[in-house]
Amino acid sequence: MAAVSLLVVSDADIGSTVQGTALLARGGWKECQSVDGGRVWRHRCDRVDLWWRKESHLYSDNLDKRYENETSRSLSEVLFLSRHVAASGRASLTLHAIGIPGASPHGEAAEYGGEKGVTVPPSPRFASLFRRLDRIANESGLIEEFEVTLETTHHGPLLDTPTLFIEIGSTEEHWGRTDAAEVWADVLAEEFDLEKEVEVAVVRELAFLGLGGGHYAPRHQAILRGTSAHCGHLLASYSLPFIQPQEPDWDPLTGPLPEGLWKDAIDGCLEQTKRVFPDSRIVAHLDRKSFKGWQRQSIRRHLESKGIPLFRQADFVAFDESKRELS
């Protein structure tokens, strides 16, 4: 049996339930036996399940294993339908991978779910969903009020299966908006090709790990909007803690690499990205202005030791052009 995608709805989250309601209203779903007291629907395409639970998303560690054990269904990914909270209060549609990169002590329970220093593989649909969202929100006119954005990797729960959060933000005024939920339903219905009975392969030729910048990663968003690259984890600058060497003659080009959890954060997210895109060329994209020169050099040297090149936007564009010439 082919692996299926699991969409998760939480009764504790109006931004989640409004999306679940919009998807079920599209039709094609059949209710199945409940799991852990939560209702389950399976789409007629047999590639997507929807699990409607009472529990909060953030602390649902190992939810994927529980579902697989109860249903004997193998999961390819988990998408949590959720609300987004931001101090700005700005209306937004956003998505992100999960985990707590760069935090310590490693393995300790984190405040908002998951474990410190541990990341979850991102869904390979990250880039595709963002591009569809960007287009469909513009076509619907919702973009006049809602900002389309993405976020860097943060918060729980802890899963083994590739995962994303699919969100409506950023205040109670926006969470229950049915027009925002309909946009997300359009995105997901198109992404999963819910009107067809055959699975569509996801092409993954070039995937990048995004390093640096703020929580909403505008420079990494530019890569997704301007090229065909796929996306793994995005690490904000605050997830890459450096300890600068204090030796007066330390040379960032040749000296020992700085201490700190920055290498652990990069390595963990790099391995998760490789796991999700096993047949792709993996590169890194650096928000250069968010780092000091010695930090940039340290990151470059560390990535070189792993065989991972740093790409600028022009390199992504050149890669796309080379693909077109060969096609």
NORVENKA-V87864 format. One record per residue. N is the residue number from 1. SS is DSSP state (A for helix, B for strand, O for the rest). OMEGA is omega in radians with two decimals (NA if undefined). Layout:
{{N & SS & OMEGA} {N & SS & OMEGA}}
This chain:
{{1 & O & 3.13} {2 & O & 3.09} {3 & O & -3.08} {4 & B & 3.06} {5 & B & -3.13} {6 & B & 3.02} {7 & B & -3.04} {8 & B & 3.12} {9 & B & 3.09} {10 & B & 3.09} {11 & O & -3.12} {12 & O & -2.96} {13 & O & -3.12} {14 & A & 3.07} {15 & A & 3.08} {16 & A & -3.06} {17 & A & -3.14} {18 & A & 3.07} {19 & A & 3.12} {20 & A & 3.12} {21 & A & 3.14} {22 & A & -3.14} {23 & A & -3.14} {24 & A & -3.13} {25 & O & 3.12} {26 & O & 3.13} {27 & O & 3.13} {28 & O & -3.09} {29 & B & 3.05} {30 & B & -3.13} {31 & B & -3.12} {32 & B & 3.12} {33 & B & -3.11} {34 & B & 3.11} {35 & B & -3.14} {36 & O & 3.13} {37 & O & 3.13} {38 & B & -3.13} {39 & B & -3.09} {40 & B & 3.01} {41 & B & 3.08} {42 & B & 3.13} {43 & B & -3.08} {44 & O & 3.09} {45 & O & 3.12} {46 & O & 3.10} {47 & O & -3.04} {48 & B & 3.00} {49 & B & 3.06} {50 & B & -3.09} {51 & B & -3.08} {52 & B & -3.00} {53 & B & 3.06} {54 & O & -2.99} {55 & O & 3.06} {56 & O & 3.11} {57 & O & -2.87} {58 & O & -3.03} {59 & O & -3.11} {60 & O & 3.13} {61 & O & 3.07} {62 & O & 3.08} {63 & A & -3.11} {64 & A & -3.13} {65 & A & 3.12} {66 & A & -3.14} {67 & A & 3.13} {68 & A & -3.12} {69 & A & -3.09} {70 & A & -3.00} {71 & A & -3.01} {72 & O & 3.05} {73 & O & 3.08} {74 & O & -3.08} {75 & B & 3.03} {76 & B & -3.12} {77 & B & 3.05} {78 & B & 3.07} {79 & B & 3.09} {80 & B & 3.04} {81 & B & -2.87} {82 & B & 2.94} {83 & B & 3.08} {84 & B & 3.14} {85 & B & 3.10} {86 & O & -3.13} {87 & O & -3.13} {88 & O & -3.10} {89 & O & -3.06} {90 & O & 3.10} {91 & O & -3.07} {92 & B & 2.94} {93 & B & -2.99} {94 & B & 3.08} {95 & B & -3.12} {96 & B & 2.99} {97 & O & -3.05} {98 & O & -3.10} {99 & B & -3.09} {100 & B & -3.09} {101 & O & 3.04} {102 & O & -3.11} {103 & O & 3.12} {104 & O & -0.05} {105 & O & -3.09} {106 & O & 3.08} {107 & O & 3.11} {108 & O & 3.13} {109 & B & -3.13} {110 & O & -3.05} {111 & O & -3.09} {112 & O & 3.06} {113 & O & -3.12} {114 & O & -3.14} {115 & B & -3.12} {116 & B & 3.11} {117 & O & -3.08} {118 & O & 3.13} {119 & B & 3.14} {120 & O & 3.13} {121 & O & 3.07} {122 & B & 3.05} {123 & O & 3.08} {124 & O & 3.13} {125 & O & -3.04} {126 & A & -3.09} {127 & A & -3.11} {128 & A & 3.12} {129 & A & 3.14} {130 & A & -3.12} {131 & A & 3.09} {132 & A & 3.12} {133 & A & -3.14} {134 & A & -3.12} {135 & A & -3.04} {136 & A & 3.08} {137 & A & 3.08} {138 & A & -3.13} {139 & A & -3.10} {140 & A & -3.06} {141 & O & -3.13} {142 & A & -3.11} {143 & A & 3.11} {144 & A & 3.12} {145 & O & -3.06} {146 & O & 3.03} {147 & B & 3.02} {148 & B & -3.06} {149 & B & 2.99} {150 & B & -3.10} {151 & O & 3.04} {152 & O & -3.08} {153 & O & 3.10} {154 & O & 3.08} {155 & O & -3.09} {156 & O & 0.16} {157 & O & 3.12} {158 & O & 3.11} {159 & O & 3.04} {160 & O & -3.07} {161 & O & 3.07} {162 & O & -2.92} {163 & B & 2.95} {164 & B & 2.92} {165 & B & -3.13} {166 & B & -2.84} {167 & B & 2.95} {168 & B & -3.11} {169 & B & 0.24} {170 & B & 3.14} {171 & O & 3.13} {172 & A & 3.11} {173 & A & -3.04} {174 & A & -2.97} {175 & A & -3.07} {176 & O & -3.08} {177 & O & -3.12} {178 & A & 3.13} {179 & A & 3.07} {180 & A & 3.11} {181 & A & 3.12} {182 & A & 3.07} {183 & A & 3.12} {184 & A & 3.11} {185 & A & 3.06} {186 & A & -3.12} {187 & A & -3.07} {188 & A & 3.11} {189 & A & 3.12} {190 & A & -3.13} {191 & A & -3.10} {192 & O & 3.11} {193 & O & -2.99} {194 & O & 3.11} {195 & O & -3.09} {196 & O & -3.09} {197 & O & -3.11} {198 & O & -3.13} {199 & O & 3.12} {200 & O & -3.11} {201 & O & 3.07} {202 & O & -3.13} {203 & O & -3.07} {204 & O & -3.05} {205 & O & 3.12} {206 & B & -3.13} {207 & B & -3.09} {208 & B & 2.97} {209 & B & -3.10} {210 & B & -3.06} {211 & B & 3.00} {212 & O & -3.10} {213 & O & -3.14} {214 & O & -3.01} {215 & O & -3.07} {216 & O & 2.90} {217 & O & -3.08} {218 & A & -3.11} {219 & A & 3.05} {220 & A & 3.06} {221 & A & -3.13} {222 & A & 3.10} {223 & A & -3.14} {224 & A & -3.12} {225 & A & -3.00} {226 & A & -3.09} {227 & O & -3.14} {228 & O & -3.07} {229 & O & 3.01} {230 & B & -2.92} {231 & B & 3.00} {232 & B & 3.13} {233 & B & 3.00} {234 & B & -3.09} {235 & B & 3.04} {236 & O & 3.13} {237 & A & -3.11} {238 & A & 3.09} {239 & A & -3.11} {240 & O & -3.09} {241 & O & 3.10} {242 & O & 2.92} {243 & B & -3.06} {244 & O & 3.08} {245 & O & -3.07} {246 & O & 3.12} {247 & O & -3.07} {248 & O & -3.12} {249 & O & 3.14} {250 & O & -3.12} {251 & O & -3.11} {252 & O & -3.13} {253 & O & -3.04} {254 & O & -3.08} {255 & O & 3.09} {256 & O & 3.12} {257 & O & -3.13} {258 & O & 3.04} {259 & B & -3.12} {260 & O & -3.07} {261 & O & -3.09} {262 & A & 3.13} {263 & A & 3.11} {264 & A & -3.14} {265 & A & 3.13} {266 & A & -3.07} {267 & A & -3.14} {268 & A & -3.13} {269 & A & 3.08} {270 & A & 3.14} {271 & A & 3.11} {272 & A & 3.12} {273 & A & 3.09} {274 & A & -3.13} {275 & A & -3.10} {276 & A & -3.11} {277 & O & -3.02} {278 & O & -3.08} {279 & O & -3.08} {280 & O & 2.96} {281 & B & -3.10} {282 & B & 3.10} {283 & B & 3.08} {284 & B & 3.04} {285 & B & -3.02} {286 & B & 2.95} {287 & O & -2.93} {288 & A & -3.07} {289 & A & -3.11} {290 & A & -3.13} {291 & O & 2.97} {292 & O & -3.07} {293 & A & -3.11} {294 & A & 3.08} {295 & A & 3.10} {296 & A & -3.14} {297 & A & 3.13} {298 & A & 3.11} {299 & A & 3.14} {300 & A & -3.12} {301 & A & -3.13} {302 & A & 3.13} {303 & A & 3.09} {304 & A & 3.12} {305 & A & 3.12} {306 & O & -3.10} {307 & O & -3.10} {308 & O & 3.13} {309 & O & 3.00} {310 & B & 3.13} {311 & B & 2.88} {312 & O & -3.10} {313 & A & 3.14} {314 & A & 3.12} {315 & A & 3.09} {316 & A & 3.13} {317 & A & 3.13} {318 & A & 3.11} {319 & A & 3.10} {320 & A & -3.13} {321 & A & 3.12} {322 & A & 3.09} {323 & A & -3.13} {324 & A & 3.14} {325 & A & -3.12} {326 & A & -3.08} {327 & O & NA}}
